[in-house]
């Protein structure tokens, strides 16, 4: 887990993560866009990224792996967990999380 923002370098639990206050989420039927107004950057999301970002906004990220496993039954649970973590790491690297 790459997301380490505590002073003693312990990873933050997913439940403590949220989108940065400077990030706006805009969605339609095919996916979404994240706009970081501070950085002046826009990021395209697919439907999976949208589900994760929506869970971030609604404070229900802890249940996202189970939710996604119901939507994508053919994908093994460990793979979903790995993909969610990689997506969160990417958001963190782009300074889109608080």
VMD Tcl script that draws the C-alpha trace (Angstrom):
set ca {
  {0.00 0.00 0.00}
  {1.64 3.23 -1.15}
  {-0.72 5.67 0.51}
  {1.27 6.75 3.57}
  {0.54 10.18 4.87}
  {0.76 9.78 8.61}
  {3.78 11.09 10.49}
  {4.96 7.61 11.47}
  {4.69 6.37 7.85}
  {1.82 3.97 8.57}
  {-0.64 3.66 5.68}
  {-3.92 5.51 6.11}
  {-7.01 3.31 6.11}
  {-9.19 3.66 3.03}
  {-12.02 4.99 5.21}
  {-9.94 8.10 5.94}
  {-9.41 9.00 2.29}
  {-11.42 11.57 0.36}
  {-11.12 13.56 -2.81}
  {-9.29 16.85 -2.41}
  {-11.48 19.92 -1.92}
  {-10.13 21.27 -5.21}
  {-11.43 18.26 -7.18}
  {-14.76 18.32 -9.01}
  {-16.40 15.16 -10.35}
  {-18.58 15.32 -13.45}
  {-20.24 12.17 -14.76}
  {-22.35 10.77 -17.55}
  {-23.37 7.28 -18.74}
  {-19.92 6.38 -20.05}
  {-17.66 7.51 -17.22}
  {-16.55 10.70 -15.60}
  {-14.09 13.55 -15.48}
  {-12.13 14.71 -12.47}
  {-11.17 18.36 -12.62}
  {-8.59 19.66 -10.20}
  {-9.21 23.41 -10.18}
  {-5.99 24.12 -8.24}
  {-3.77 22.27 -10.71}
  {-5.83 23.15 -13.77}
  {-5.85 19.49 -14.82}
  {-8.62 17.20 -16.00}
  {-8.59 13.40 -15.74}
  {-10.89 11.01 -17.60}
  {-12.35 8.07 -15.66}
  {-13.99 4.91 -16.88}
  {-17.02 3.42 -15.14}
  {-14.86 1.61 -12.58}
  {-13.00 4.82 -11.68}
  {-16.34 6.58 -11.37}
  {-17.61 3.96 -8.90}
  {-14.48 4.35 -6.77}
  {-14.60 8.17 -6.83}
  {-18.31 8.16 -5.99}
  {-17.57 5.90 -3.02}
  {-14.81 8.33 -1.97}
  {-17.23 11.27 -2.11}
  {-19.91 9.41 -0.16}
  {-17.53 8.12 2.52}
  {-18.18 4.46 1.76}
  {-14.83 3.43 0.32}
  {-14.41 0.56 2.79}
  {-17.22 -1.35 1.07}
  {-16.13 -0.65 -2.49}
  {-14.31 -3.96 -3.03}
  {-17.39 -5.97 -2.07}
  {-19.61 -3.70 -4.18}
  {-17.35 -4.11 -7.21}
  {-17.10 -7.87 -6.72}
  {-20.88 -8.07 -7.06}
  {-20.78 -6.04 -10.27}
  {-17.80 -7.94 -11.71}
  {-18.36 -11.51 -10.49}
  {-15.86 -12.96 -12.99}
  {-12.97 -10.98 -11.48}
  {-11.29 -12.56 -8.41}
  {-11.63 -10.56 -5.20}
  {-7.85 -10.17 -4.71}
  {-7.59 -8.66 -8.21}
  {-10.34 -6.15 -7.45}
  {-8.61 -5.17 -4.21}
  {-5.28 -4.75 -6.07}
  {-6.92 -2.66 -8.81}
  {-8.68 -0.41 -6.30}
  {-5.41 0.10 -4.42}
  {-3.56 0.92 -7.65}
  {-6.25 3.46 -8.58}
  {-6.05 5.09 -5.13}
  {-2.25 5.18 -5.37}
  {-2.57 6.91 -8.74}
  {-5.01 9.49 -7.35}
  {-2.64 10.09 -4.45}
  {0.38 10.50 -6.75}
  {-1.57 13.11 -8.72}
  {-2.43 14.97 -5.48}
  {-6.17 14.37 -5.87}
  {-6.72 12.89 -2.38}
  {-6.70 14.35 1.12}
}
mol new
graphics top color blue
foreach p $ca { graphics top sphere $p radius 0.5 }
foreach p [lrange $ca 0 end-1] q [lrange $ca 1 end] { graphics top cylinder $p $q radius 0.2 }
display resetview
